[in-house]
C-alpha cells in the first residue's frame, strides 16, 4: 500500500484484507512467551471463540502457515490410506486441493478422484451424490464453500446432505477460507466434519494462521488412521497439544493475540449482523456491476467476493494501477488454473471482514468513473447510476 | 507478559525473543496485498539481506510457519528417495529432526540413521566422519548448530569439513535457528548446503516465518530429485515463486515487512558487532553462573543461550514464577526428550537478538538475589559477586 500518498488507501482484495486498528495495536504489544499461563489462556479463549464462530463443539486447531498449510494438513490427516478421495474443482483453490490429493497418490496409496465444474459455476449436490454412489471406498470429500478465484459459492449445506446420504462413511472437508465469518455456515448442524479457514480474510488478521475445526467423526478418523505421512502437517500432533491449550511448535504469538481482539469485535457486532453487512455489500456491488453492463464472472455469486468481466477495451493492468494510484482503491485481478485463464479478464472486490458500505461505495464510484473514461462506448449507464444502484441495495 | 504491572518486563526466553519497537510499529502499519510491486520489492530486499546475513549467494526462501516447518521442508525436499539420511541427536531439536526422517521412512523409502550424543555435549566431527565412511549411500546429513534445549553449540565448520571429506555426495543441512544472527556462521564458505533459521530468535521478529538458504549443491539436488512427497513443504514450489520475488501461498505480509526493519537494524549495528555483543552476554552469564556455584548444563556452551542446573533446594516453578512476578524477568526452564529429562532441572537465558548488557545484568542480579534467598546454603558467593563477575566479562 502506497503510504507516501495523501490519498486514503482502501484494501479491498479478497485476502489479505484490511486489519482494524485495535488489532494492529494489540499485535504491536511486547511479545510474550508461548509456554506460559498467560499465553495458554489467550490461546484457549481464541479456540473457544473460533468454535463459536464456526458453530462446532469440536476443537478448532490453530496452525501456523497459510490457509493451504491448514487444508493440506486436514487432507493428509483425514484421508484413509488406500481409499478414494474426492476433490471438487471449479476454481484455483478447488484445483489446488485436487493437486494435493494427487501429490499423495503414491505415498498414501490414495485414489484421487476429481469432480470438475466449469469456472464460475457451483457444484451440484446431485453430481456429488452420483459420483459417491459410483465409488464405494470414498473416505474423504473436499469441497470449497466460497471459491475466491471465481467469486462463486456452492450450497454447502445441500452438499453435506448429499455426502451423508450417498456415502455415510466418507468425511466432508470444507474449505471455508473465504466463507467463515462472512457467510452463514454451521459446521455441526450441517454435518461438516472438518472446516478450514484462514486468518487473513473475514477474520480481520494479517496472513499467517490457518484454522481447522474438527467434528466428532473427524476426531474418530484421526484415532482410527493413527498416523499421517507428514510430521508438521499431522493434525494428531496439533490435537494433542491443543488439549493442553498450546501448539506443538512455536506459534505466531502476536497473530494469536490479534485474533482474540478481532474475534471479540465480530462478536460485538454480532455474527448475524456481520453476515448481513457482507451480503448487503455483495448485493450492492452486483447491482453496480449490472448497471454498468458488466457480466458477473459467477453464475452463483458468493457474498464474500464479487467478480466481473472487463469490457474488451479495458486493460487489467492499466485499470487496477489507475484505481490504486489515483483513487487509493486496491482490488484483485483474475487468476489462472486448469479450468480457465481469468488473469487479465476479470477483476474482484472483497466484502469480507473490516470493510464498510462507505469503503465499498468509494470503490464502486472509482470503478464507475474509471470505466466510463476507459470504455465510454460499452458502459451501459451514465455517471452516478452504478453507485445509485448500489446505494439502493444498501438502504433496502 | 504481565502488562498490568508497573515492573518493566524483560523477555529473555530463547525464542520467542523481544521485538524492537520500530519492528512492532512497522508491523502495525496497514496491510498490503502480496501480489503487488510494492510487496515484491520488500520481499526481494528481505531475501537479499537474509542472504547477506547467512553469507550465501544462493536464494533464501521465506516459509510461513515455525522453524520446524522450514526444517521439515528442507529434509523432505533434499533427501534422495531410497537413500540413507543421518540426523544428529543430543537435544530436543536434534531428536525432532531424527523423528521427521523416521516419519518419511515408509513414504520416501528413506533409511534413517541416528547419531546419538549425550545431552549437553556437542557431536564430534570425527564421529560424523566415521559414520559417513561406514555408509555409502548417505544423501543428507542434518545437524543442529546451536541446540537450544541444551544451550550447546557444535563446531559446525569442522562438521561441514568432515561431511565433505567422508561423503562428498551427501548434502549438509544445518539447523541455524538459534545461531544465524547470533553466532558466526558462513553458509557458502563453510560448505553448508542448506541453512535453516527462524524469525523469532536472533532475527528479532515474532514467530511465524522460517528461512531456508540454499547453496548450489542443494539447488542441484532439488532439480535432480524433481518432486518431494508433500505439497506445501516442497521447496521446489517455493523456489519457483522466489525467482519471481514472491511465495506460492499467501505470505505473512506484516511479518515480512517487520523483518526488513529488523534486518536493517542488524546491519546498522554490524553483524560482527552483534556477534561480539551476543558472545559477551554469554560469557558474562557463564561467569555469573560459575560464581554462584551453578553447573552449566553444557560442556560446549552456545553463545546464543546459556543454561545451568538448579541447586537441589530450588523448585523450577517457584523460581521462575518469582523471577517473573517480582522482577519482570522471563526465562525458560528445561525440556524433555529421549536423551534426557531436563524439565525442572535446568533454567535457560537467551542472549539472542534484542537484548542488552543492561537486560542481562538485570536478569543475573535477580537470579542471584533469588537463589541466595531460596538456597542460601548452596550458593557459592555473597550478594553482588555474581553480577560483579558478569560485569568484569562485559568490560573486557
Interface residues (C-beta under 8 A of the other chain):
Chain A: X1 X2 X3 X9 X11 X13 X15 X16 X17 X18 X19 X24 X25 X27 X28 X29 X30 X31 X32 X33 X34 X35 X36 X38 X64 X65 X66 X67 X68 X69 X72 X76 X99 X100 X103 X104 X106 X107 X108 X198 X200 X206 X207 X208 X229 X230 X231 X232 X233 X248 X249 X250 X251 X252 X253 X254 X255 X330 X332
Chain B: X1 X2 X3 X9 X11 X13 X15 X16 X17 X18 X19 X24 X25 X27 X28 X29 X30 X31 X32 X33 X34 X35 X36 X38 X64 X65 X66 X67 X68 X69 X72 X76 X99 X100 X103 X104 X106 X107 X108 X198 X200 X206 X207 X208 X229 X230 X231 X232 X233 X248 X249 X250 X251 X252 X253 X254 X255 X330 X332
